[in-house]
Amino acid sequence: MGVTSSSPVQQRLPALDDRPILFAHRGARAHAPENTIDAFKLGLRLGATGLESDVWLTADGVPVLDHDGVVNGWRKRPIAELLRADLPTHIPDLEQLLAECGTDYDLSLDLKDRRCATTVIDLVASSAPELLSRLWLCHPDHQFLAQLRPYHADVRLIDSTRRKRVPEGLERRAASLANAGIDGINMHHTDWTGGFVALVHRFGRRAFGWDMQFEHVLRPSMRMGLDAVYSDNVDVMVDVARDEFGDEP
C-alpha cells in the first residue's frame, strides 16, 4: 500500500537522480512579487535549483512570463492581443530571464498558449543551448506533447495533470508517456504515494510534485522519491532538502 504525503515515510525511496530539483514556483513567490526578475533572482539566491513560471505569447511572438495571461488596465486584455512593448515593465520575457539569471538552473515552463512551445524551444536553442536538457515544458494534454516531441530531442516534456484526470490509471499513462518520449508526469502532492512514484520510475519517467509549501508536506514527498518539487516557500524547501540530502557538493 502506498504512502501519502500526509503520512511520514520512514525510509527514503530511490529517485532517478541523486536529489530532487527544487523549483521556485513563480520565482520566490512567498518573498517577492511573483513572476518578476527580482523574484527569480531571489529564488536562486535562496538556494532553489530550478525556476518555474507560466509562459504566454504576445501578439508579436515574444514568449513572456506571467500567471494569468491578462493585463489589467481600464479593461482586461489578453497578452496574446498585445505587443511586447505594450506590456507592463514588471512582466519579463524569456530572453530577459536568461540574460538576467543566466542558465545554471533547471527551468520549468507551463505552456499556457500552445503556440509558445516551438518559439520557446527555438529561443533557448539559439540563446542558451546548454539549458535545453534542463528545460521542462509542461502541458495538461499529453497527446499534444507527443506531437511536440519530434521537434527537438533534447528538450524535456512533462505531462501536467491530476490523478483523477488519468482514467486509464497511472501504469498505462506512464507506459504511454514512455512510448511517446515524454519525460515525466507532474501532479499535486496529494496525488502521489511512494508506490505511484515507484511505478512511474519503473517506466523511466520522472515524478514531479507541486504545491509543497510546508515542511510536513515537503519532507515525506522528498522521501517518497519525487524527482522535483515546487514551492512558493523557497527557504523552507531548501532547508528540508539540505536536511534530507546534505549540502550541495
DRENNUBA-593950 format. One line per field, with one value per residue: residue number from 1; chain; x, y, z of N, C-alpha, C in turn. Coordinates in Angstrom, 3 decimals, m for minus. Layout:
BEGIN
pos <- c(NUM, ...)
unit <- c(A, ...)
n_px <- c(X, ...)
n_py <- c(Y, ...)
n_pz <- c(Z, ...)
ca_px <- c(X, ...)
ca_py <- c(Y, ...)
ca_pz <- c(Z, ...)
c_px <- c(X, ...)
c_py <- c(Y, ...)
c_pz <- c(Z, ...)
END
This chain:
BEGIN
pos <- c(1, 2, 3, 4, 5, 6, 7, 8, 9, 10, 11, 12, 13, 14, 15, 16, 17, 18, 19, 20, 21, 22, 23, 24, 25, 26, 27, 28, 29, 30, 31, 32, 33, 34, 35, 36, 37, 38, 39, 40, 41, 42, 43, 44, 45, 46, 47, 48, 49, 50, 51, 52, 53, 54, 55, 56, 57, 58, 59, 60, 61, 62, 63, 64, 65, 66, 67, 68, 69, 70, 71, 72, 73, 74, 75, 76, 77, 78, 79, 80, 81, 82, 83, 84, 85, 86, 87, 88, 89, 90, 91, 92, 93, 94, 95, 96, 97, 98, 99, 100, 101, 102, 103, 104, 105, 106, 107, 108, 109, 110, 111, 112, 113, 114, 115, 116, 117, 118, 119, 120, 121, 122, 123, 124, 125, 126, 127, 128, 129, 130, 131, 132, 133, 134, 135, 136, 137, 138, 139, 140, 141, 142, 143, 144, 145, 146, 147, 148, 149, 150, 151, 152, 153, 154, 155, 156, 157, 158, 159, 160, 161, 162, 163, 164, 165, 166, 167, 168, 169, 170, 171, 172, 173, 174, 175, 176, 177, 178, 179, 180, 181, 182, 183, 184, 185, 186, 187, 188, 189, 190, 191, 192, 193, 194, 195, 196, 197, 198, 199, 200, 201, 202, 203, 204, 205, 206, 207, 208, 209, 210, 211, 212, 213, 214, 215, 216, 217, 218, 219, 220, 221, 222, 223, 224, 225, 226, 227, 228, 229, 230, 231, 232, 233, 234, 235, 236, 237, 238, 239, 240, 241, 242, 243, 244, 245, 246, 247, 248, 249)
unit <- c(A, A, A, A, A, A, A, A, A, A, A, A, A, A, A, A, A, A, A, A, A, A, A, A, A, A, A, A, A, A, A, A, A, A, A, A, A, A, A, A, A, A, A, A, A, A, A, A, A, A, A, A, A, A, A, A, A, A, A, A, A, A, A, A, A, A, A, A, A, A, A, A, A, A, A, A, A, A, A, A, A, A, A, A, A, A, A, A, A, A, A, A, A, A, A, A, A, A, A, A, A, A, A, A, A, A, A, A, A, A, A, A, A, A, A, A, A, A, A, A, A, A, A, A, A, A, A, A, A, A, A, A, A, A, A, A, A, A, A, A, A, A, A, A, A, A, A, A, A, A, A, A, A, A, A, A, A, A, A, A, A, A, A, A, A, A, A, A, A, A, A, A, A, A, A, A, A, A, A, A, A, A, A, A, A, A, A, A, A, A, A, A, A, A, A, A, A, A, A, A, A, A, A, A, A, A, A, A, A, A, A, A, A, A, A, A, A, A, A, A, A, A, A, A, A, A, A, A, A, A, A, A, A, A, A, A, A, A, A, A, A, A, A, A, A, A, A, A, A)
n_px <- c(0.857, 0.590, 2.247, 0.926, 1.358, 0.651, 1.385, 4.146, 7.167, 9.354, 11.748, 13.852, 12.873, 14.162, 15.083, 15.230, 17.381, 20.176, 19.268, 16.252, 14.992, 14.705, 12.223, 11.576, 8.563, 6.936, 9.056, 10.587, 7.989, 6.737, 8.257, 8.725, 7.328, 5.472, 6.684, 8.496, 11.618, 13.102, 11.988, 12.705, 15.526, 15.895, 14.875, 16.857, 19.056, 18.275, 18.640, 17.241, 17.196, 15.948, 13.742, 10.351, 7.631, 4.746, 4.160, 3.439, 2.430, 3.048, 1.342, 3.176, 4.778, 6.512, 7.726, 6.521, 6.589, 4.148, 1.362, m1.557, m2.055, m3.324, m3.633, m4.184, m6.019, m7.858, m9.590, m9.504, m7.053, m6.062, m2.768, m2.045, m3.124, m1.623, 1.282, 4.737, 6.046, 3.976, 3.338, 3.210, 6.111, 6.942, 6.472, 8.370, 10.173, 11.112, 13.685, 14.792, 14.810, 16.778, 18.986, 19.246, 19.329, 20.992, 21.908, 22.262, 20.561, 17.554, 14.717, 11.320, 8.489, 5.140, 3.132, 1.010, m0.116, m0.390, 0.984, 3.310, 5.201, 7.102, 8.326, 9.518, 11.326, 12.956, 14.040, 15.536, 17.276, 18.800, 19.762, 20.608, 21.715, 22.809, 20.967, 18.889, 18.551, 17.727, 15.385, 12.101, 9.101, 5.780, 2.496, m1.071, m2.112, m1.209, m1.142, m0.753, 1.846, 3.136, 2.978, 4.642, 7.098, 8.876, 9.971, 12.227, 14.930, 16.221, 14.905, 12.888, 9.811, 6.763, 3.956, 1.370, m0.906, m3.747, m4.426, m7.043, m7.677, m6.654, m7.900, m7.269, m5.493, m2.395, m0.326, m0.769, m0.753, 1.884, 3.244, 2.363, 3.452, 6.161, 6.411, 5.884, 7.979, 7.824, 8.877, 8.054, 5.694, 3.642, 2.094, m0.264, 0.825, m0.787, m1.682, 0.256, 1.862, 4.270, 4.249, 3.100, 5.038, 7.206, 6.120, 5.933, 8.640, 9.483, 9.016, 10.921, 10.261, 9.989, 8.870, 7.116, 6.154, 3.812, 2.872, 3.942, 4.285, 5.043, 7.031, 6.006, 4.804, 6.734, 8.905, 8.060, 7.350, 9.728, 11.022, 9.612, 10.670, 10.281, 11.163, 11.274, 10.280, 7.918, 7.678, 6.390, 7.591, 10.621, 12.819, 12.068, 11.763, 14.402, 15.798, 14.687, 15.508, 18.284, 18.547, 17.664, 19.301, 21.820, 24.327, 24.828, 27.313)
n_py <- c(m1.200, 2.240, 5.251, 8.222, 11.804, 12.882, 11.114, 10.013, 9.023, 6.654, 5.647, 6.751, 6.577, 5.440, 7.845, 8.964, 10.599, 11.955, 13.859, 15.775, 18.188, 21.531, 23.574, 26.973, 28.265, 30.283, 32.019, 33.279, 33.251, 33.592, 35.505, 37.703, 39.828, 37.837, 36.064, 37.969, 39.479, 40.075, 38.281, 35.808, 35.971, 36.141, 33.655, 31.914, 32.845, 32.089, 29.406, 27.705, 25.237, 25.278, 27.179, 28.244, 29.035, 30.408, 30.539, 32.730, 33.910, 36.907, 39.281, 39.902, 37.708, 37.130, 35.248, 35.499, 35.812, 35.099, 34.726, 34.839, 35.689, 37.929, 41.494, 44.055, 46.967, 49.794, 48.050, 44.471, 42.838, 40.233, 38.853, 37.812, 39.551, 41.792, 43.807, 43.129, 45.453, 46.867, 45.797, 45.807, 46.868, 45.141, 42.559, 40.000, 38.899, 35.772, 35.817, 37.908, 36.833, 34.811, 36.396, 37.901, 36.069, 34.025, 30.610, 28.504, 26.504, 24.490, 24.869, 25.234, 25.461, 26.257, 25.695, 27.893, 28.831, 27.119, 27.836, 28.811, 26.817, 25.848, 28.263, 28.921, 26.771, 27.227, 29.730, 29.187, 27.272, 28.825, 30.944, 29.907, 27.134, 25.251, 24.954, 23.430, 20.653, 20.892, 22.168, 22.128, 21.542, 21.954, 20.627, 20.092, 18.292, 15.347, 14.219, 16.341, 16.970, 14.676, 15.094, 17.240, 16.211, 15.264, 17.653, 18.617, 16.866, 17.135, 18.776, 18.718, 17.136, 17.335, 15.814, 17.445, 17.065, 15.733, 13.043, 12.160, 12.788, 10.883, 8.500, 5.963, 4.956, 5.178, 3.443, 2.649, 5.210, 6.021, 4.169, 4.949, 7.520, 6.906, 5.524, 7.603, 9.270, 11.211, 12.877, 12.760, 13.043, 15.420, 16.090, 17.161, 17.254, 15.718, 13.711, 11.844, 8.795, 6.703, 4.273, 4.938, 6.700, 4.925, 3.254, 4.958, 5.491, 2.987, 2.887, 4.544, 7.201, 10.541, 11.770, 14.465, 16.850, 19.265, 22.369, 22.436, 23.618, 23.544, 22.152, 19.706, 18.657, 18.750, 17.130, 14.280, 13.992, 14.323, 12.109, 10.020, 9.759, 11.611, 13.397, 16.089, 19.058, 21.647, 24.866, 27.762, 28.740, 29.087, 29.099, 27.308, 24.937, 24.549, 24.264, 21.863, 20.080, 20.217, 19.143, 16.560, 15.610, 16.659, 19.272, 20.872, 19.436)
n_pz <- c(0.000, m0.812, 0.371, 1.500, 1.100, 3.484, 5.377, 7.280, 5.674, 6.522, 5.548, 2.989, m0.367, m3.531, m6.030, m9.470, m9.864, m7.964, m6.151, m5.639, m8.046, m7.068, m7.420, m7.629, m7.299, m9.543, m9.252, m6.232, m4.759, m2.279, m1.152, m2.756, m5.375, m7.580, m10.487, m11.402, m12.367, m10.094, m8.251, m9.391, m9.323, m6.552, m5.729, m6.707, m5.234, m2.696, m2.827, m4.525, m7.087, m9.431, m11.586, m11.959, m14.102, m15.835, m19.331, m22.000, m25.257, m26.929, m29.116, m31.049, m31.064, m28.874, m26.192, m22.949, m19.339, m17.137, m14.920, m15.138, m17.743, m18.653, m18.923, m16.691, m17.006, m17.906, m18.917, m18.931, m20.858, m22.995, m23.028, m25.465, m27.297, m27.238, m27.950, m27.240, m26.364, m25.270, m22.848, m19.217, m17.365, m15.375, m16.190, m17.304, m20.251, m21.802, m22.887, m21.471, m18.893, m19.207, m19.772, m17.426, m15.306, m16.015, m16.792, m15.083, m13.849, m13.560, m15.668, m15.535, m17.446, m17.791, m20.478, m21.452, m23.722, m26.600, m28.856, m27.936, m27.619, m29.696, m30.214, m27.762, m27.528, m29.783, m29.119, m26.777, m27.813, m29.529, m27.942, m25.473, m25.575, m23.849, m21.873, m22.780, m22.162, m19.618, m19.662, m18.954, m20.300, m19.607, m19.910, m19.938, m21.792, m22.880, m25.348, m27.084, m26.277, m27.178, m29.920, m30.067, m29.409, m31.583, m32.442, m31.106, m29.785, m27.334, m25.449, m22.490, m21.715, m19.965, m18.610, m17.260, m14.799, m12.969, m10.710, m10.861, m13.410, m14.981, m16.388, m17.339, m15.563, m13.689, m14.418, m17.103, m18.211, m17.675, m19.240, m21.771, m21.899, m21.865, m24.297, m26.042, m25.665, m23.718, m20.853, m18.156, m15.400, m13.805, m10.818, m8.285, m4.883, m3.196, m4.809, m5.067, m4.066, m2.408, m3.738, m6.231, m7.223, m7.503, m9.450, m11.711, m12.037, m12.808, m15.477, m16.346, m16.217, m14.944, m11.769, m10.721, m8.234, m7.056, m5.308, m2.664, 0.307, 2.950, 5.645, 6.632, 4.439, 2.415, 3.362, 3.609, 0.930, m0.484, 0.554, m0.544, m3.024, m5.102, m8.058, m8.509, m6.847, m6.216, m4.856, m3.153, m0.920, m0.771, 0.972, 3.018, 1.534, 0.584, 3.005, 4.013, 2.018, 2.287, 4.811, 4.334, 2.232, 2.502, 2.096, m1.093, m3.242)
ca_px <- c(0.000, 1.429, 2.287, 0.527, 2.213, 0.264, 1.920, 5.601, 7.891, 10.479, 12.962, 13.768, 12.800, 15.085, 14.642, 16.045, 18.590, 20.693, 18.431, 15.200, 15.083, 13.951, 11.694, 10.966, 7.302, 6.768, 10.132, 10.394, 6.681, 6.404, 9.200, 8.825, 6.232, 5.648, 6.991, 9.317, 13.044, 13.539, 11.573, 13.524, 16.876, 15.853, 14.728, 18.168, 19.910, 17.836, 19.093, 16.485, 17.973, 15.111, 12.755, 9.092, 6.714, 3.849, 4.647, 2.431, 2.997, 2.465, 0.862, 4.332, 5.511, 7.530, 7.299, 6.637, 6.346, 3.051, 0.465, m2.939, m2.128, m4.099, m3.089, m5.253, m6.000, m9.265, m10.250, m8.538, m6.727, m5.166, m1.408, m1.970, m3.587, m0.766, 2.673, 5.653, 6.330, 2.812, 3.132, 3.838, 7.539, 7.251, 6.322, 9.592, 10.108, 12.025, 15.050, 15.233, 15.128, 18.056, 20.035, 19.390, 19.525, 21.900, 21.306, 22.753, 19.412, 16.512, 13.638, 10.032, 7.550, 3.802, 2.760, m0.369, m0.505, 0.324, 1.869, 4.583, 6.114, 8.238, 9.016, 10.369, 12.427, 13.859, 14.751, 16.546, 18.273, 19.690, 20.347, 21.179, 21.563, 23.201, 19.816, 17.834, 18.323, 17.162, 14.167, 10.959, 7.874, 4.648, 1.193, m2.024, m2.526, m0.023, m1.144, m0.077, 3.277, 3.638, 3.153, 5.760, 8.349, 9.836, 10.502, 13.596, 15.192, 16.829, 14.011, 12.143, 8.366, 6.132, 2.501, 0.917, m2.271, m4.156, m4.668, m8.434, m7.770, m5.954, m8.881, m6.685, m4.600, m1.041, 0.566, m0.954, m0.306, 3.348, 3.674, 2.102, 4.439, 7.449, 6.354, 5.851, 9.175, 7.519, 9.847, 7.531, 4.343, 3.616, 0.792, m0.333, 1.476, m1.755, m1.939, 1.387, 2.243, 5.530, 4.001, 2.891, 6.337, 7.975, 5.517, 6.360, 10.074, 9.689, 8.996, 11.964, 9.682, 10.188, 7.685, 7.208, 5.034, 3.702, 2.130, 4.563, 4.602, 5.415, 7.937, 5.303, 4.482, 7.965, 9.783, 7.631, 7.334, 11.097, 11.388, 8.990, 11.451, 9.935, 12.331, 11.233, 9.225, 7.644, 7.236, 6.485, 8.446, 11.899, 13.701, 11.648, 12.084, 15.854, 16.204, 14.303, 16.369, 19.619, 18.454, 17.477, 20.325, 23.096, 24.635, 25.274, 28.756)
ca_py <- c(0.000, 3.421, 6.213, 9.541, 12.862, 13.240, 10.099, 10.024, 7.934, 6.494, 5.402, 7.438, 5.703, 5.935, 8.676, 8.716, 11.398, 11.958, 14.721, 16.373, 19.583, 22.401, 24.633, 28.152, 28.424, 31.689, 32.690, 33.160, 33.911, 33.951, 36.509, 38.823, 39.793, 36.639, 36.147, 39.130, 39.169, 40.098, 37.027, 34.718, 36.109, 35.820, 32.216, 31.301, 33.212, 31.315, 28.029, 26.899, 24.727, 25.431, 28.244, 27.850, 30.097, 30.173, 31.291, 33.145, 34.516, 38.203, 39.403, 39.923, 36.447, 37.100, 34.490, 36.269, 35.021, 35.674, 33.640, 34.922, 35.899, 39.131, 42.744, 44.876, 48.408, 50.195, 46.750, 43.396, 42.440, 39.075, 39.099, 37.429, 40.661, 42.951, 43.745, 43.083, 46.807, 47.423, 45.131, 46.462, 46.569, 44.077, 41.254, 39.735, 37.908, 34.654, 36.234, 38.737, 35.914, 34.168, 37.405, 38.390, 34.988, 33.006, 29.322, 27.460, 26.010, 23.894, 25.819, 24.599, 26.420, 25.792, 26.239, 28.358, 29.037, 26.070, 28.451, 29.129, 25.681, 25.851, 29.540, 28.775, 25.858, 27.907, 30.800, 28.581, 26.614, 29.825, 31.833, 29.176, 25.712, 24.419, 24.809, 22.621, 19.392, 21.241, 22.923, 21.232, 22.154, 21.255, 20.880, 19.085, 17.385, 14.552, 13.959, 17.497, 16.807, 13.631, 15.723, 18.175, 15.502, 15.222, 18.965, 18.702, 15.666, 17.396, 19.445, 17.796, 17.321, 16.842, 15.730, 18.114, 16.583, 15.243, 11.604, 11.936, 13.013, 9.782, 7.419, 4.661, 4.562, 5.699, 2.497, 2.806, 6.544, 6.020, 3.412, 5.798, 8.596, 6.334, 5.232, 8.863, 10.050, 12.275, 12.578, 12.528, 13.468, 16.373, 16.086, 17.734, 16.350, 14.789, 12.626, 10.907, 7.884, 6.050, 3.242, 5.569, 7.193, 3.757, 2.783, 5.859, 5.256, 1.701, 3.172, 5.516, 8.546, 11.303, 12.114, 15.816, 17.191, 20.718, 22.937, 21.941, 24.877, 23.383, 21.036, 18.436, 18.173, 18.599, 16.049, 12.963, 13.967, 14.043, 10.755, 9.011, 9.637, 12.550, 13.910, 17.543, 19.623, 23.061, 25.537, 29.218, 28.995, 28.534, 28.879, 26.070, 23.844, 24.353, 23.747, 20.452, 19.322, 20.132, 18.213, 15.211, 15.173, 17.305, 20.421, 20.582, 19.263)
ca_pz <- c(0.000, m0.943, 1.455, 1.043, 1.597, 4.842, 6.259, 7.214, 5.043, 7.426, 4.780, 1.704, m1.527, m4.560, m7.140, m10.659, m9.708, m6.599, m5.321, m6.469, m8.469, m6.168, m8.264, m7.021, m8.013, m9.954, m8.541, m4.780, m4.692, m0.903, m0.678, m3.699, m6.353, m8.404, m11.913, m11.720, m12.353, m8.694, m7.614, m9.921, m8.775, m5.131, m5.615, m6.898, m4.093, m1.536, m2.971, m5.492, m8.223, m10.618, m11.615, m12.608, m14.479, m16.960, m20.485, m22.967, m26.455, m27.274, m30.496, m31.960, m30.998, m27.830, m25.013, m21.713, m18.140, m16.364, m14.500, m15.607, m19.186, m18.970, m18.390, m16.129, m17.248, m17.809, m19.109, m19.037, m22.231, m23.038, m23.505, m26.876, m28.136, m27.002, m28.338, m26.087, m25.904, m24.596, m21.566, m18.061, m17.283, m14.411, m16.840, m18.075, m21.312, m21.573, m23.211, m20.348, m17.796, m19.483, m19.684, m16.055, m14.328, m16.512, m17.172, m14.178, m13.108, m14.385, m15.940, m15.784, m18.012, m18.155, m21.782, m21.379, m25.114, m27.343, m29.844, m27.276, m27.478, m30.620, m30.051, m26.578, m27.847, m30.720, m28.422, m25.901, m28.659, m30.122, m26.940, m24.337, m25.896, m22.708, m20.992, m23.404, m21.453, m18.302, m19.940, m18.761, m20.800, m19.004, m20.535, m19.472, m22.864, m23.221, m26.790, m27.661, m26.009, m28.074, m31.228, m29.949, m29.154, m32.693, m32.794, m30.593, m28.992, m26.024, m24.516, m21.631, m21.794, m18.750, m18.566, m16.048, m14.676, m11.657, m10.801, m11.252, m14.852, m15.651, m16.241, m17.662, m14.486, m13.828, m15.088, m18.547, m18.600, m17.677, m20.422, m22.937, m21.889, m22.258, m25.736, m26.784, m25.380, m22.757, m19.803, m16.826, m15.060, m12.705, m10.165, m6.949, m3.925, m2.614, m5.756, m5.088, m2.992, m2.714, m4.750, m7.537, m7.686, m7.955, m10.700, m12.784, m12.225, m13.481, m16.919, m16.622, m16.269, m13.724, m10.986, m10.175, m7.359, m6.860, m4.174, m1.430, 0.972, 4.352, 5.923, 6.817, 3.094, 1.646, 3.807, 3.127, m0.533, m0.904, 0.962, m1.405, m4.251, m6.163, m8.781, m8.461, m6.017, m6.481, m3.634, m3.024, 0.238, m1.216, 2.115, 3.678, 0.619, 0.562, 4.318, 4.098, 1.115, 2.896, 5.930, 3.808, 1.270, 2.745, 1.258, m2.471, m3.328)
c_px <- c(0.884, 1.328, 1.908, 1.425, 1.814, 0.771, 3.427, 6.144, 9.174, 11.790, 12.820, 13.812, 13.666, 14.380, 15.535, 17.351, 18.999, 19.830, 17.388, 15.568, 14.186, 13.480, 11.090, 9.736, 7.001, 7.871, 9.950, 9.093, 6.299, 7.236, 9.271, 7.662, 6.461, 5.937, 7.679, 10.779, 13.573, 13.187, 12.420, 14.948, 16.913, 15.710, 16.055, 19.104, 19.548, 18.187, 18.274, 17.406, 17.181, 14.178, 11.529, 8.301, 5.743, 4.334, 3.512, 3.134, 2.279, 2.022, 2.002, 5.286, 6.612, 7.011, 7.572, 6.141, 5.320, 2.097, m0.891, m3.071, m3.003, m3.424, m4.259, m5.016, m7.414, m10.178, m9.167, m8.320, m5.792, m3.798, m1.298, m2.403, m2.653, 0.636, 3.547, 5.881, 5.177, 2.549, 3.751, 5.282, 7.861, 7.106, 7.571, 9.309, 11.191, 13.470, 15.630, 15.608, 16.499, 19.208, 20.309, 19.782, 20.503, 21.168, 21.712, 21.635, 18.521, 15.382, 12.378, 9.044, 6.227, 3.400, 1.286, m0.954, 0.292, 1.294, 3.235, 5.632, 7.325, 9.020, 9.971, 11.576, 13.436, 14.682, 15.865, 17.648, 19.264, 20.421, 21.077, 21.046, 21.936, 22.041, 18.778, 17.529, 17.797, 15.947, 12.987, 9.693, 6.685, 3.347, 0.233, m2.490, m1.305, 0.006, m0.515, 1.431, 3.883, 3.855, 4.352, 7.108, 9.310, 10.496, 11.935, 13.829, 15.620, 15.883, 13.205, 10.657, 7.700, 4.607, 2.030, m0.565, m2.622, m4.520, m6.103, m8.640, m7.006, m6.844, m8.309, m5.766, m3.168, m0.110, 0.444, m0.504, 1.219, 3.895, 3.482, 3.126, 5.805, 7.485, 6.423, 7.097, 8.922, 8.202, 9.255, 6.138, 4.415, 2.213, 0.892, 0.224, 0.501, m2.074, m0.864, 1.426, 3.597, 5.372, 3.815, 4.207, 7.167, 7.438, 5.975, 7.846, 10.348, 9.692, 10.047, 11.461, 9.889, 8.849, 7.915, 5.978, 5.006, 2.844, 2.642, 5.099, 5.198, 6.276, 7.199, 4.796, 5.766, 8.766, 9.299, 7.595, 8.722, 11.487, 10.726, 9.633, 11.048, 11.196, 12.379, 10.085, 9.134, 7.124, 7.344, 7.501, 9.818, 12.811, 13.362, 12.029, 13.577, 16.336, 15.875, 15.215, 17.774, 19.625, 18.368, 18.680, 21.714, 23.287, 25.042, 26.776, 29.417)
c_py <- c(1.238, 4.327, 7.577, 10.586, 13.318, 12.225, 10.063, 8.812, 7.769, 6.323, 6.033, 6.435, 6.280, 6.802, 8.379, 9.495, 11.413, 12.770, 15.374, 17.781, 20.400, 23.617, 25.758, 28.512, 29.899, 32.571, 32.460, 33.866, 34.352, 35.121, 37.750, 38.735, 38.689, 36.966, 37.454, 38.701, 39.166, 38.796, 35.853, 34.782, 35.720, 34.311, 31.495, 31.625, 32.405, 29.829, 27.154, 26.447, 24.791, 26.620, 27.757, 29.090, 29.574, 31.032, 31.497, 33.781, 35.831, 38.211, 39.431, 38.762, 36.360, 36.282, 35.278, 35.431, 35.711, 34.548, 33.697, 35.111, 37.049, 40.328, 43.602, 46.346, 48.900, 49.037, 45.703, 43.023, 41.249, 39.464, 38.797, 38.547, 41.863, 42.721, 43.701, 44.474, 47.431, 46.789, 45.943, 45.996, 45.442, 42.685, 40.988, 38.818, 36.861, 35.043, 37.088, 37.857, 35.287, 35.158, 37.808, 37.291, 33.923, 31.714, 28.180, 26.977, 25.247, 24.899, 25.060, 25.658, 25.732, 26.474, 26.634, 28.626, 28.026, 26.639, 28.774, 28.050, 25.781, 27.155, 29.489, 27.895, 26.540, 28.979, 30.224, 27.927, 27.615, 30.648, 31.101, 27.673, 24.782, 24.164, 23.823, 21.339, 19.610, 22.150, 21.957, 21.967, 21.319, 21.641, 19.772, 18.092, 16.581, 14.184, 15.124, 17.390, 15.739, 14.188, 16.665, 17.449, 15.485, 16.565, 19.145, 17.552, 15.970, 18.007, 18.405, 18.151, 16.636, 16.923, 16.296, 17.823, 16.343, 13.773, 11.310, 12.149, 11.970, 8.548, 6.039, 4.135, 4.989, 4.737, 2.620, 4.187, 6.592, 5.266, 4.246, 6.920, 8.083, 6.066, 6.500, 9.712, 11.243, 11.922, 12.301, 13.075, 14.338, 16.404, 16.784, 16.739, 15.347, 13.619, 11.538, 10.017, 7.302, 4.987, 3.819, 6.118, 6.033, 3.218, 3.644, 5.663, 3.951, 1.861, 4.219, 6.940, 9.230, 11.690, 13.472, 16.070, 18.675, 21.064, 22.373, 23.135, 24.706, 22.137, 19.707, 17.862, 17.857, 17.364, 14.669, 12.867, 13.703, 12.613, 9.687, 8.944, 10.548, 13.171, 15.425, 17.962, 21.116, 23.706, 27.048, 29.590, 28.379, 28.244, 27.584, 24.869, 23.516, 23.783, 22.266, 19.594, 19.166, 19.156, 16.769, 14.716, 15.743, 18.498, 19.979, 20.409, 20.469)
c_pz <- c(0.000, 0.278, 0.911, 1.662, 2.998, 5.852, 6.140, 6.479, 5.831, 6.673, 3.410, 0.564, m2.643, m5.594, m8.335, m10.609, m8.238, m5.652, m6.212, m6.920, m7.543, m6.961, m7.420, m7.856, m8.258, m9.359, m7.051, m4.411, m3.277, m0.394, m1.558, m4.685, m7.390, m9.865, m12.298, m11.716, m10.931, m7.987, m8.105, m9.368, m7.305, m4.917, m5.750, m5.732, m2.846, m1.652, m3.885, m6.618, m9.516, m10.465, m12.371, m12.954, m15.530, m18.118, m21.485, m24.155, m26.746, m28.736, m31.501, m31.720, m29.972, m26.644, m23.736, m20.542, m17.255, m16.010, m15.192, m17.112, m19.600, m18.325, m17.927, m16.450, m17.046, m18.210, m19.262, m20.498, m22.190, m23.578, m24.997, m27.821, m28.084, m27.542, m27.086, m25.523, m25.127, m23.227, m20.431, m17.892, m16.314, m15.025, m17.680, m19.254, m21.069, m21.845, m22.084, m19.154, m17.996, m19.344, m18.239, m15.066, m14.795, m16.823, m16.235, m13.254, m14.087, m14.527, m16.321, m16.251, m18.342, m19.453, m21.753, m22.760, m25.931, m28.358, m29.262, m27.478, m28.392, m30.524, m28.869, m26.888, m28.758, m30.011, m27.542, m26.730, m29.240, m29.077, m25.826, m24.563, m24.748, m21.750, m21.528, m22.632, m20.041, m18.455, m19.923, m19.190, m20.347, m19.706, m20.111, m20.530, m23.327, m24.700, m27.552, m27.461, m26.917, m29.481, m31.229, m29.874, m30.347, m32.996, m32.307, m29.615, m27.564, m25.001, m23.740, m21.664, m20.608, m18.867, m17.232, m15.844, m13.210, m11.798, m11.254, m12.749, m15.642, m15.561, m16.523, m16.571, m14.765, m14.563, m16.604, m19.020, m18.669, m18.885, m21.688, m23.037, m22.338, m23.760, m26.583, m26.551, m24.476, m21.441, m18.429, m16.653, m13.814, m12.123, m8.812, m5.941, m3.309, m3.533, m5.707, m3.857, m3.365, m3.785, m6.137, m8.100, m8.239, m9.275, m11.871, m13.082, m12.969, m15.000, m17.298, m16.737, m14.919, m13.093, m10.319, m9.306, m7.049, m5.647, m2.842, m0.643, 2.361, 4.549, 6.004, 5.490, 2.323, 2.062, 3.345, 1.611, m1.081, m0.579, 0.101, m2.788, m5.386, m6.761, m8.835, m7.563, m6.329, m5.204, m3.782, m1.945, m0.013, m0.039, 2.837, 2.825, 0.648, 1.892, 4.457, 3.222, 1.693, 4.048, 5.440, 3.004, 1.541, 1.834, m0.118, m2.471, m3.998)
END
